Amino acid sequence: MRQFGLIGRTLSHSFSQTYFTQKFYSLQLANHQYELFELATIGELPELLATHPDLVGLNVTVPYKEMVVPYLDDLAPSASRVGAVNVIERTAEGRLVGHNTDYIGFRDSLRTFCPLRGEAARALVLGTGGAAKAVEVALRELNIPYWNVTRNLMGPGLTYDDLTPQLLASHRLIINATPVGTFPNSDECPRLPYHALTDEHYLYDLVYNPMETLFMAKGKEAGAQVKNGFEMLCLQAEAAWDIWNSK
């Protein structure tokens, strides 16, 4: 049995198990299995691996994309570049190698969604966690300047109190890289002056459950283009699959 899975603290919102189970079925891979592993702390990872010797690959979600790094033997260039891990490869020798396919999924998805580049784009990245770090790498590759927005400013960036209508007017791409609005908290959204949005704005929400978040709904109301994270999920999952089957 080749076993795969997802680790995180709360996984009821995740589509990963359904995605890979359907993939295994379509490829007639009866000896493949994908499970959800909720960990109260990342310190439970070594025990999980010890009790599941057939695990050859893991996806990593909040809040462990950065916390998992000390538990790994190596980081692939993608993970080193982002500073966060969303894919773990368990080699035949038992070594754990961290990768990041989030930035690939986001980059390729954003390319088709938002045509703006350079100063014309100017993005606001809501959040500073592992997902936001992947977004930042993708934006740099696409030549889109950005500011991070966070609740508690610890370094360069902005707080939500800084998000005036004037600031939104000069930042046409807004990316929600926080879990705010994820099911079951679908009635929540990042704190923005949504009335200042226009039909020249692009709102990208990494959340994909629900399919239309309140962040997206408020953007649509103002005429903005909106997109959820489902395509990013699929693209990063396919990149993870390639890693797990590269040898």
C-alpha positions, 0 to 999 in steps of 0.5 A: 500500500502506498499511503499519502495524507494531509497534516494540519490542526483542523482538516474538516474544510479540506478537499485534498482527500477527495481530490486524491481519492478521485485521482487514484480511482481514475488511474486505477491505483487500488493500492493507493490511499490518502488520509487526513491526520489532525495533529494537536501539535507538530510534535506528533509528526514523528509518532505519526510516521513511526506508526504509518510506515507506508506513508510516502508523501504528506501535504501540510496545511495551517498552522504547520507549514513553517513549524514542520521545517525542524522535523525534516532532513532536507529542504528542496530549493522551492521550500528554501526559497519560500521559507515554508513547506506544504509537501513532504516527500519520504524517500526510500531511505526514510529521509524527509524532504520538504517542498513547496508547491503552493507558490507554483499553484498560485503563480500559474493560477494568477497568470490566467486570472490577473493580466496586470504586471509591474507598477500597474498591478501593485498587490496587497497580501493579507497575512504573513504565514506560510501561504503568504510567503508562497504568494510573495515568491510568486509575485516576485517571479511575476514582477508584481510589487506588493505590501504585506498586511497583518493585524500586528505589525512586526516589521515592514508592511501595513496593518488593516488600519492603514487600508484607506480608500486611497491605498486601495485605489493604488493597489488593484490586486488584493490576495487573501492569504489568511484562513479568514472566511474558511468554512465553518466561519463563512460569515467572516472576511478580512477587514477592508474598506470594501466600498472603495473597490471598483471594477478595476480590482482583482480579488484572489482568495486562497480559501476554496471552502466555501467556493464563494467567500464573503471576501469574494462576495463583497468584491463582486458587489463592487464590480471587482474580478474575483477568484477562489483558491480551488484552481491553486489547490489542484495545481499544487496537488498535481505538482505534489503528485509529480514529486511523489512519483519522480523516482 
